[in-house]
Amino acid sequence: MAETNVRRAARVRAGLEYLAMTAPQGEYVPISDVWSDAERAVPLTDHETELNSRGLRRGETDWRWASAYLVAAGWLRKHPDGSGKWAITEAGIRALEEFAGDGLLAEAQRLYAVGRLELQASIEEALPSVWVSADAAQRKLLLAARSWVEEGLQNGGSVFSPAQSIWNVETVSALHAKWTTSSKVEGKNFVENLAIQLRDQTDAVKLLMAEIVALQVLPIASVMGHAKKTEKVQAVLELMEHPVSIPTVFDEAFGGGAFNPGTGMMSRINHAVTIIINLAKAWVDLDTDAQERVLGDARAWRAFVLSVDGDAFPTQRYALMYLVHPGFFGPIVSEDHRQRIREAFIGEIGGQFGDDADDDLRRIVIALQLKSGKPVNFYASPLRDRWHPDTQPQPLPDPATLTKDGEDDEGDDVLTDPRGFIPSQIDVASLSDTLNLDADWIARVVNALHRRGQVILYGPPGTGKTFVAKALTDAITGRPDAARRIQFHPSYTYEDFFAGYRPREKNGQLVFELAKGPLSRIAEDARRDPDVAHVLLIDEINRANLSKVFGELYYLLEYRDEAIDLLYAGSGTDGGDTFSLPQNVLIIGTMNTADRSIALLDSAMRRRFSFFELHPDVAPVAGILDRWVEDHPQRFALPALFAELNARIREREDRIGPSYLLRSEKLTAHDLAAIWTENLLPLLEERHLGTGVDVASRFSLDSLLAALQPGPGAAEIAATDDSATAESI
């Protein structure tokens, strides 16, 4: 154990030193590069090279776990979009100098423990007085909001560029004047119009607009993730002659959010931005005493926000109230939801409605926090069941109602499709060319995946199930980091798939810690990036005991928006006890029917997946070999040989798919013999075990070729001397 601790500490230091050497300015570096260097510095022992259930070596897994201490200490940053990149901080560089040898990890562990205790203490201390959130994503966005309040509203400076002053009378007035006098160019989206409207403005004005857009998208969750938020803000920054970068505090906050805003804040960004610009103008018009009074009192801030010119737009106005006074207003911006919650829980504060609805809601929250001893979430059961109007999950929007560009009639962004993709955006024609499969069939699979969220491709060996699944995954996600691939096997368990306790060494002791599986991890990624489809590809899905692997998660395949209680405490969303499956988590399974017939799957499985057959006898696989050899001419009549082989196989599910013969190069006699002896005959031996069939005789290459000698309706086999050689194999 002591040796393990020493090696862990040495690798942690090596990783941080690598980042300090290669990216001292805090640029993000792929984890794989950092690990490679750490492994070179401290080679793995035999025990550490053993693979765990995730397919990673024990030593690497241990090193990744230890990185959490560095993050908690403020020495390491992990990219908020979940793409697997790390960056060192200035504090991390100083720590390398200050703490020698193993002392670096020891200090990080101490700071980690202190931080958790302080966080818990601060939460408990706040429960009796304010609306508290224990959600890490909300804490990050409130840090970003606080930087705006302090740097922008209080000091008149810039959140993105501290050396500049932009939240001042001159810059705000210039932006306000330009915004209110500019007309919108039809057919252009929000950023394209900004480029026209601000082209004669200073960099300070453009920077102010970028910070205003950042404030607008900052608290949005569920429908806009890190990638889209960053893209929108970065596009405005690029209008500057000398653009600046998005600061870390906002970059990390963009990975989360506080509320689902509905369509208004997404499809009416011009109206939302108008309110924020008008608020900025009204703010700089106040004298210092008035600013202090308005900012220091939640009710005064509410009156100020509501007095700003613009549409009623309650969601945007409540968002601004929440960003400045989160402890009073909380992360609920829907007027209807606030009213329903107040009416449903008024009994918690004596059953009497007060004159201030927002204060009633705050008092209700505090009462529930004190009763439970922890922060509350009105959007999770059992609280949600007492007030929420939707008792059934809502259907996904019809893809036909969303435009290909994802814009409304005014050219502004519309609500992102919950699945993270729109079927019409998938290049089905290109997929058809790549896969040599019918485009209509591919379109049906894509539409089913969008409609149901999960599909299974099934058929006998060699029909290209995994190849098709990978191509669909690549086309739908568009990002390698948005896909995960796993393979089920008879010993695969719920703990492997979702979450379970695993033994590991910690501080010289053997402990059991909760480890997350691929479904849990991809769900976390999907929540951070709700505008991107995330695909979990499960190969050989029918080889595991599906009822035991999925457990209570079966329910979520059909009811995505509902949270369910989990087997293991703390394994749920944000470390809670409940879990819901994001709409943008898609599952593509492949199923080898030679292993197990589809009829043997339980009804729950068959009801929740759409099934698509890939069988050599039926479309789209039937005829694929004929089409292939037209584009890749061969010396042998492969389609005829393939047809003769399957004609001799009695059981339909035992027949062979054409992928073994789909070779772009011309097959020689040696190649063909190798395919037969190394791939096909062993497979056929297994399938005919105990049937009395003489596989070597019935399916030999010699006998098949002999049956295809020229005759009535037979194809020519011999085109070169190679074919004659083949006859004697």
C-alpha positions, -999 to +999 in steps of 0.1 A: +000+000+000+028+024+009+045+018-024+012+024-042+008+058-025+044+068-035+038+059-071+005+078-072+020+109-057+049+107-082+026+104-111+004+132-099+035+154-098+047+142-132+014+151-148+013+186-133+049+191-143+042+181-178+013+207-180+036+233-165+063+226-191+041+222-222+013+247-215+023+271-187-002+297-198-031+274-189-039+260-224-059+228-224-039+196-232-054+162-240-055+138-210-038+111-231-007+133-236-005+140-199-009+104-190+017+092-215+043+115-198+032+105-163+035+068-172+069+073-187+080+090-156+066+063-133+062+030-151+033+007-142+037-024-121+023-057-132-007-052-109-013-017-122-014-029-158-044-051-152-076-039-169-106-029-149-143-030-160-139+003-179-111-012-200-085+011-184-054-001-166-056+001-128-027+026-125-043+050-150-077+048-132-060+056-099-042+085-114-074+100-129-091+097-095-062+115-078-067+144-103-099+154-083-076+165-055-057+188-078-090+203-091-103+209-056-070+226-046-074+250-076-042+237-093-059+219-122-088+227-146-107+202-166-124+214-198-161+220-190-173+204-222-161+170-211-138+166-240-110+152-219-085+180-217-067+194-187-049+227-179-027+239-151-035+271-132-011+297-119-017+283-084-007+249-097+026+262-110+032+279-076+023+246-058+050+227-078+076+251-065+062+252-029+056+215-022+084+191-029+081+154-037+051+136-023+041+167-004+023+180-034-004+153-034-006+154+004-014+191+004-039+187-024-057+160-004-057+182+026-073+211+007-098+187-009-110+176+026-110+211+040-130+223+010-157+197+013-160+204+050-163+242+044-188+237+016-210+215+038-207+239+067-215+269+045-246+251+031-258+242+065-252+277+078-272+292+049-302+268+051-322+289+076-319+322+058-316+319+020-326+298-010-296+274-012-283+253-041-259+224-035-256+219-073-220+223-085-231+237-119-252+264-102-224+273-079-201+279-109-226+300-128-232+321-096-195+327-094-196+340-129-226+362-121-208+375-090-179+386-112-203+406-134-218+423-104-185+432-089-165+440-120-193+454-142-221+468-121-200+480-091-168+490-107-178+498-143-151+475-156-151+445-179-157+408-169-137+395-198-109+421-199-102+435-164-079+462-178-108+478-196-137+499-185-169+492-205-199+491-180-197+529-180-218+558-193-199+563-225-197+527-237-232+516-225-248+547-241-230+541-274-242+505-275-277+515-264-280+542-291-267+519-318-290+490-308-322+511-306-316+529-339-304+499-360-329+479-381-327+442-385-316+427-419-341+400-429-326+366-437-296+371-414-293+356-379-284+374-347-246+374-350-247+383-387-269+413-379-245+423-351-216+423-375-235+448-396-248+469-367-215+472-349-190+474-377-184+511-371-182+507-333-152+505-310-138+473-296-152+484-262-188+485-275-183+451-291-168+436-259-198+450-240-222+433-263-202+400-259-206+402-221-243+409-224-248+379-247-228+359-221-252+370-194-282+360-215-270+324-221-252+319-188-281+305-167-297+284-194-296+247-188-311+216-205-314+231-240-281+249-245-247+235-234-211+246-233-205+243-270-234+265-281-229+291-254-192+294-262-199+295-299-224+323-296-202+345-273-171+337-293-188+348-325-194+383-309-159+385-296-146+378-331-162+411-343-135+429-323-103+441-341-084+428-310-106+401-295-102+388-260-108+353-247-136+340-225-124+340-189-122+307-171-150+315-146-174+319-175-159+290-195-165+267-166-200+281-159-211+276-195-209+238-188-240+240-166-270+261-159-298+268-135-331+264-154-348+253-186-359+286-201-386+275-225-387+287-261-388+325-253-352+330-242-340+308-271-361+320-300-364+357-290-328+365-283-332+400-297-359+408-272-339+393-244-308+413-253-329+444-256-339+441-219-303+436-208-290+466-228-319+487-214-310+475-179-273+485-185-284+520-197-308+525-168-280+514-144-254+538-156-280+566-154-283+561-117-261+580-093-238+561-069-261+562-039-290+549-060-269+521-074-258+510-039-295+510-027-308+491-057-280+465-057-280+459-020-317+450-016-334+421-034-368+439-036-352+471-048-333+452-075-366+435-085-383+468-088-354+481-109-354+451-133-392+453-137-390+490-145-366+485-174-381+492-209-388+462-231-412+433-234-427+418-203-406+387-208-408+374-172-383+346-177-355+369-188-363+394-160-364+367-134-331+354-147-316+388-141-331+389-106-316+354-099-281+362-111-278+392-087-299+379-057-300+341-060-307+335-023-340+355-026-353+346-060-339+311-067-334+293-100-371+293-111-379+318-138-413+306-150-441+328-135-465+299-138-442+275-120-435+300-092-472+305-087-480+267-087-452+260-062-464+288-039-500+275-040-490+238-035-466+244-005-482+275+012-490+252+041-453+250+050-455+286+062-489+285+079-513+285+049-515+323+047-505+341+015-485+373+020-484+405+000-451+395-017-453+363-037-416+361-042-410+364-004-437+337+002-417+314-021-384+321-004-400+314+030-414+281+017-380+271+005-364+279+038-390+259+056-385+229+034-347+232+037-349+232+075-373+202+075-351+181+052-317+195+064-305+201+029-313+221-002-345+212-021-353+207-057-388+214-068-382+196-102-374+162-086-397+138-069-414+138-044-417+177-044-424+178-082-453+154-079-472+179-056-472+208-080-461+200-115-490+202-141-474+175-163-481+140-149-470+123-182-438+129-201-442+153-230-437+141-265-407+154-285-414+181-310-421+171-346-387+173-364-406+188-394-414+219-373-377+227-369-358+243-397-325+228-410-307+259-398-323+258-364-337+293-368-371+309-365-388+333-389-366+361-377-333+342-381-327+338-344-319+305-327-349+283-318-351+258-290-326+231-296-341+197-305-341+177-273-325+147-291-295+169-300-300+164-337-326+168-364-331+139-389-332+162-418-297+173-410-282+138-414-266+133-448-284+101-456-272+100-492-236+100-481-243+073-455-259+052-482-228+055-505-205+047-476-225+017-464-238+005-497-273+003-481-306+017-493-310+054-484-347+049-474-338+022-450-311+044-434-336+073-431-360+050-413-334+040-388-324+077-382-361+087-378-367+058-353-337+068-333-350+104-331-385+092-322-377+064-297-342+073-286-329+037-289-327+011-318-312-023-322-297-037-354-300-074-355-289-103-377-265-132-382-227-127-383-211-108-412-240-085-420-222-053-409-242-045-378-214-029-359-200-012-390-234+004-397-239+013-360-205+031-359-213+050-391-247+061-378-230+072-345-204+093-363-230+109-386-254+118-357-229+130-331-204+147-353-179+146-324-158+117-312-161+127-276-199+125-278-199+087-283-190+057-262-188+021-273-191-009-250-197-046-254-220-067-233-210-102-222-225-128-199-208-115-168-217-078-174-237-063-145-257-033-135-226-021-116-206-023-147-232-005-168-244+022-145-228+025-110-216+003-082-190+001-055-155-009-064-125-016-041-096+007-043-066+017-021-068+050-004-044+064+022-030+030+027-064+014+033-087-007+012-120+012+007-150+008-015-160+038-035-189+044-059-177+041-095-198+053-124-204+032-155-207+042-192-244+051-190-239+073-160-209+090-176-225+097-209-256+111-192-234+136-174-217+145-207-251+149-223-264+172-196-234+195-200-240+196-238-277+193-243-276+206-279-254+177-290-265+141-295-246+116-274-246+080-285-239+049-265-232+020-288-237-013-272-222-042-292-236-077-287-264-063-265-282-096-262-252-115-247-258-101-212-288-106-189-306-074-199-330-074-170-302-075-145-280-050-164-306-024-169-325-029-137-348+001-129-332+020-159-356+002-182-382+026-171-362+056-183-359+043-218-396+051-222-400+080-197-369+101-201-381+132-182-390+114-150-365+108-123-364+074-106-349+062-073-317+042-078-302+011-063-271+028-048-274+060-028-254+088-043-252+073-078-278+097-093-277+131-109-253+154-092-246+128-066-282+124-056-303+093-051-324+098-083-316+098-119-332+108-152-320+100-187-314+130-209-333+131-242-300+135-261-286+102-249-292+078-277-286+040-276-277+019-306-274-018-299-262-046-321-275-081-317-261-113-332-291-136-338-268-166-341-262-162-304-298-156-293-330-151-312-349-118-309-380-138-298-362-147-266-358-111-255-383-101-228-412-080-237-399-049-219-369-048-240-387-053-273-413-027-264-387+000-257-364-004-287-370-002-325-356-032-342-340-032-377-331-065-394-298-069-412-300-103-429-284-116-461-319-127-474-337-093-472-331-057-480-310-037-474-283-064-471-297-086-500-278-077-532-251-057-514-224-081-527-236-077-563-234-039-559-200-041-543-184-062-571-197-037-597-176-010-580-147-034-570-144-061-598-132-095-586-116-125-603-143-148-587-180-148-590-184-139-553-222-132-553-229-167-568-204-183-543-221-164-514-256-174-526-246-211-529-231-211-494-263-197-477-284-221-498-267-250-481-274-236-446-308-249-434-314-226-404-320-190-415-303-175-384-272-195-391-266-180-426-236-159-432-235-122-440-215-108-470-190-086-450-164-114-451-162-110-489-164-072-491-128-065-501-118-036-522-086-054-534-089-083-558-090-116-539-065-142-548-070-179-544-049-177-513-071-149-499-103-168-506-089-200-490-079-180-459-113-165-455-129-199-457-105-217-433-100-189-408-134-173-406-163-192-422-156-229-415-150-223-377-182-203-375-202-230-393-186-258-372-199-240-341-234-235-355-238-271-366-223-287-335-243-318-326-265-317-358-247-345-376-238-322-405-203-328-420-193-292-422-159-298-438-176-316-467-208-298-471-194-262-469-159-268-483-147-242-509-140-270-534-176-283-533-191-248-536-169-239-565-176-272-582-214-265-579-208-232-597-191-246-629-205-230-661-239-243-669-274-230-675-278-197-657-244-201-639-220-172-637-185-174-651-160-181-624-126-183-640-112-150-653-075-157-646-052-185-637-060-179-601-095-193-605-081-226-618-059-227-587-089-221-566-106-252-579-079-274-565-079-258-530 
